[in-house]
Amino acid sequence: MPVPFSDCSDSYDVIVIGSGLGGLTTANRLAYCGHSVLLLEHHHRLGGLATWFKRKGHIFDISLHGFPFGMIKTCKKYWNREIMGSIVQLKNIVFDNPQFSLRTTFDKDDFTSILNIKFKIPLTVINDFFTTVAGMNFYDDQTMTTRELFEQFFPGRTDVHRLLMEPITYANGSTLDDPAITYGIVFSNFMNRGVYTFEGGTDKLIHMMADELEKNGVTISTRSRVDRIVTEKNKVIGVEVDGRVIKAGAVVSNSGITNTIHNLTDRSCFSDEFIERADAIRVNNSSCQVYIGIKEEESIQDVGDLLFTSTSEEFDSAELLDLHTRSKTFSLYYPKTRPGHNRYTIVASMNSRYDDWATLSDDEYRAEKERMAQRAVEDLSRYLPDVKGKIDWMESATPLTFNRYTLHTLGTSFGTKFEGLDISRSIFKEVPGLFHVGSVGIIMSGWLGAINYGVIVANDVDTYLRS
Ligand SMILES: Cc1cc2nc3c(=O)[nH]c(=O)nc-3n(C[C@H](O)[C@H](O)[C@H](O)COP(=O)(O)OP(=O)(O)OC[C@H]3O[C@@H](n4cnc5c(N)ncnc54)[C@H](O)[C@@H]3O)c2cc1C
C-alpha cells in the first residue's frame, strides 16, 4: 500500500523516481537483493504508461495491445509465476489495407507461408531475411536503415515492406529511416512465437506487481513528484520533493532521459561532451487513442484481436504520424480478455506528433479530437457495420494527455531514438549514483524492453552500492 510522503524515512539505499514498468522492475529487483528502496510516483497510481482507467462500467487499457513471447520468461524470472501464468497469446491479427487483407498468428511459420504463397517471395529469400534479422544485436553497426534492409531483400515490394513494418511502427514508433537493428530486434522478438497479452488487464498486472513490491519491502509513495535530484560534489545524495530532501546512496530515474538530464539534474554535473550528446537526443513520437465502450446488453462479433487498418495506398512512416492519418490499429477486448468482466471495449491507436496538437487553440483542439473520434467510428464500422448504435462511451487521448499523466517530453510513447540508449547507459559514469531506466533507443521500450532494462539497471545499481 502506498504511504503518504510525510511517512517516508529520511534516507534509503536507493530511490526510484517513477513507477513505469522499468522503475517497478528496478525497485523490485533491488529490494529483493536486500536494499532499502523508496519508489516515488507523481501520479496517483503505479504503472506509468502501463495503465488503465474506468468509465461507466468499462475498463480501458492504454498500452496493453501486444508484446512478444519473451515476456513469459522475463516475468517468471524477475517477477513471479502468477504474473507469468496470466500471459496468453493473441492468435487473430488482422491486416486490411488497399494492398492486402489477411489474418495471421504473427509468427515466423505463418509469415513464411504468407510471404511465400500470397506475396510469391521465394523461400530462400524469406529464410535469408529471417536469419539476418534474428542475428541482429544492439551493439551492431547502425548505419543500415530499415528501408535499406527491405530494399536489399524485397526490392520495390512496398506491399511486403508494409506487412513487415506497419505493426512495428505501432509497437515502437520506429520508421523506415531508423537503424535496421531497431526494427530487426523487435520484429524477431515477435516472430519468435507471436503476440501475447495479459489476461485480466493492466489493472490486474499492476496490482500483482504492487503485491510483489510490498512483499519485498519497497516503500511506495504515489502523488509524490520529484522536483530535483540532489547532488553534492557531482555525486548523487538524494532527491527533493516539495522542499523535503530524502537521502539515498543511489537514485534511479524512470522519468524520461531528457527530463532526467535537462529538468531534474543540475546540468553543471555533466561534462560538456555529454551534454552535447544529450542535447542531440531525438524524442520518439507520441500517440493518440480513441476509447470505445459497448453497451452492457450488446455484444460485437470477433473481427480479430488486433486490426491494422489503413485506407492509405502505401505504407509511409510520415502518413502514420499525420494529424489526419488514415491508418490506425484497433485493439478489441472481448469478455475473454478480462474473465469475470462481461464487457466489450475497443481502443483505436494512432502514432502522433506532440507539436501538431500543442499548437492548436482550445477550440481547434476540441474540434480535432471530435473529428478523430468520428473517424475512428467510421473506420470501425467497416468491420462492425452496426457498431455505432452499440456504443455508450467514447473518449480520446492526445499527446498532451500522455504528457500530463507521465510528464514525458513531448508526450513520447516510446522514449527516444537510438542515440538515447548510450546516454541512458552511461549517465552513472558522469554522475556517480545516478542511473536511468525506461524507454530509450527504441529497443529498450515497450513492456518487455522496459522490464528487461529494469533488470539490467538493477544489476548496475547493486554493483555500485556494493562497491
Ligand atoms: C498508446 C500507447 C500504446 C502502447 N502500446 C504498447 C504495446 O502494445 N506493447 C508494448 O509492449 N508497449 C506499448 N507501449 C509502450 C509501453 O507502454 C512503454 O514503452 C512502457 O510502458 C514504458 O515504461 P517505462 O519504464 O519507460 O516508464 P513509463 O511508463 O514511461 O513511466 C514513467 C513513470 O515515471 C513517472 N515520473 C516521471 N517523472 C517523475 C517525477 N519527476 N517524479 C515522480 N514520478 C515521475 C511517470 O508519472 C510515470 O509513471 C505503448 C505506449 C503507448 C503510449
Ligand as a Chemical Component Dictionary entry (heavy atoms), coordinates in Angstrom:
data_LIG
# 
_chem_comp.id                   LIG 
_chem_comp.type                 NON-POLYMER 
_chem_comp.pdbx_formal_charge   0 
_chem_comp.three_letter_code    LIG 
# 
loop_
_chem_comp_atom.comp_id 
_chem_comp_atom.atom_id 
_chem_comp_atom.alt_atom_id 
_chem_comp_atom.type_symbol 
_chem_comp_atom.charge 
_chem_comp_atom.model_Cartn_x 
_chem_comp_atom.model_Cartn_y 
_chem_comp_atom.model_Cartn_z 
_chem_comp_atom.pdbx_ordinal 
LIG C1  C1  C 0 -0.662 4.449  -26.596 1  
LIG C2  C2  C 0 0.447  3.521  -26.275 2  
LIG C3  C3  C 0 0.375  2.210  -26.664 3  
LIG C4  C4  C 0 1.416  1.318  -26.357 4  
LIG N1  N1  N 0 1.274  0.009  -26.692 5  
LIG C5  C5  C 0 2.212  -0.878 -26.321 6  
LIG C6  C6  C 0 2.039  -2.272 -26.568 7  
LIG O1  O1  O 0 1.040  -2.710 -27.113 8  
LIG N2  N2  N 0 3.017  -3.121 -26.206 9  
LIG C7  C7  C 0 4.150  -2.704 -25.576 10 
LIG O2  O2  O 0 4.998  -3.533 -25.260 11 
LIG N3  N3  N 0 4.329  -1.382 -25.305 12 
LIG C8  C8  C 0 3.392  -0.471 -25.653 13 
LIG N4  N4  N 0 3.565  0.860  -25.391 14 
LIG C9  C9  C 0 4.829  1.317  -24.808 15 
LIG C10 C10 C 0 4.971  0.937  -23.333 16 
LIG O3  O3  O 0 3.783  1.206  -22.655 17 
LIG C11 C11 C 0 6.110  1.734  -22.721 18 
LIG O4  O4  O 0 7.284  1.613  -23.526 19 
LIG C12 C12 C 0 6.473  1.268  -21.306 20 
LIG O5  O5  O 0 5.309  1.001  -20.551 21 
LIG C13 C13 C 0 7.286  2.372  -20.684 22 
LIG O6  O6  O 0 7.798  2.010  -19.445 23 
LIG P1  P1  P 0 8.883  2.932  -18.747 24 
LIG O7  O7  O 0 9.572  2.126  -17.713 25 
LIG O8  O8  O 0 9.735  3.580  -19.778 26 
LIG O9  O9  O 0 8.102  4.043  -17.944 27 
LIG P2  P2  P 0 6.804  4.937  -18.213 28 
LIG O10 O10 O 0 5.633  4.071  -18.406 29 
LIG O11 O11 O 0 7.123  5.934  -19.233 30 
LIG O12 O12 O 0 6.633  5.608  -16.788 31 
LIG C14 C14 C 0 7.448  6.614  -16.258 32 
LIG C15 C15 C 0 6.874  6.963  -14.891 33 
LIG O13 O13 O 0 7.679  7.962  -14.262 34 
LIG C16 C16 C 0 6.806  8.878  -13.604 35 
LIG N5  N5  N 0 7.536  10.144 -13.419 36 
LIG C17 C17 C 0 8.112  10.903 -14.379 37 
LIG N6  N6  N 0 8.708  11.979 -13.826 38 
LIG C18 C18 C 0 8.503  11.893 -12.484 39 
LIG C19 C19 C 0 8.883  12.719 -11.378 40 
LIG N7  N7  N 0 9.586  13.834 -11.547 41 
LIG N8  N8  N 0 8.511  12.328 -10.135 42 
LIG C20 C20 C 0 7.785  11.189 -9.947  43 
LIG N9  N9  N 0 7.392  10.385 -10.959 44 
LIG C21 C21 C 0 7.757  10.727 -12.217 45 
LIG C22 C22 C 0 5.639  8.986  -14.549 46 
LIG O14 O14 O 0 4.480  9.509  -13.915 47 
LIG C23 C23 C 0 5.457  7.525  -14.965 48 
LIG O15 O15 O 0 4.637  6.824  -14.066 49 
LIG C24 C24 C 0 2.553  1.779  -25.680 50 
LIG C25 C25 C 0 2.629  3.110  -25.273 51 
LIG C26 C26 C 0 1.582  3.966  -25.558 52 
LIG C27 C27 C 0 1.652  5.387  -25.098 53 
# 
loop_
_chem_comp_bond.comp_id 
_chem_comp_bond.atom_id_1 
_chem_comp_bond.atom_id_2 
_chem_comp_bond.value_order 
_chem_comp_bond.pdbx_ordinal 
LIG C1  C2  SING 1  
LIG C2  C3  SING 2  
LIG C2  C26 DOUB 3  
LIG C3  C4  DOUB 4  
LIG C4  N1  SING 5  
LIG C4  C24 SING 6  
LIG N1  C5  DOUB 7  
LIG C5  C6  SING 8  
LIG C5  C8  SING 9  
LIG C6  O1  DOUB 10 
LIG C6  N2  SING 11 
LIG N2  C7  SING 12 
LIG C7  O2  DOUB 13 
LIG C7  N3  SING 14 
LIG N3  C8  DOUB 15 
LIG C8  N4  SING 16 
LIG N4  C9  SING 17 
LIG N4  C24 SING 18 
LIG C9  C10 SING 19 
LIG C10 O3  SING 20 
LIG C10 C11 SING 21 
LIG C11 O4  SING 22 
LIG C11 C12 SING 23 
LIG C12 O5  SING 24 
LIG C12 C13 SING 25 
LIG C13 O6  SING 26 
LIG O6  P1  SING 27 
LIG P1  O7  DOUB 28 
LIG P1  O8  SING 29 
LIG P1  O9  SING 30 
LIG O9  P2  SING 31 
LIG P2  O10 DOUB 32 
LIG P2  O11 SING 33 
LIG P2  O12 SING 34 
LIG O12 C14 SING 35 
LIG C14 C15 SING 36 
LIG C15 O13 SING 37 
LIG C15 C23 SING 38 
LIG O13 C16 SING 39 
LIG C16 N5  SING 40 
LIG C16 C22 SING 41 
LIG N5  C17 SING 42 
LIG N5  C21 SING 43 
LIG C17 N6  DOUB 44 
LIG N6  C18 SING 45 
LIG C18 C19 SING 46 
LIG C18 C21 DOUB 47 
LIG C19 N7  SING 48 
LIG C19 N8  DOUB 49 
LIG N8  C20 SING 50 
LIG C20 N9  DOUB 51 
LIG N9  C21 SING 52 
LIG C22 O14 SING 53 
LIG C22 C23 SING 54 
LIG C23 O15 SING 55 
LIG C24 C25 DOUB 56 
LIG C25 C26 SING 57 
LIG C26 C27 SING 58 
# 
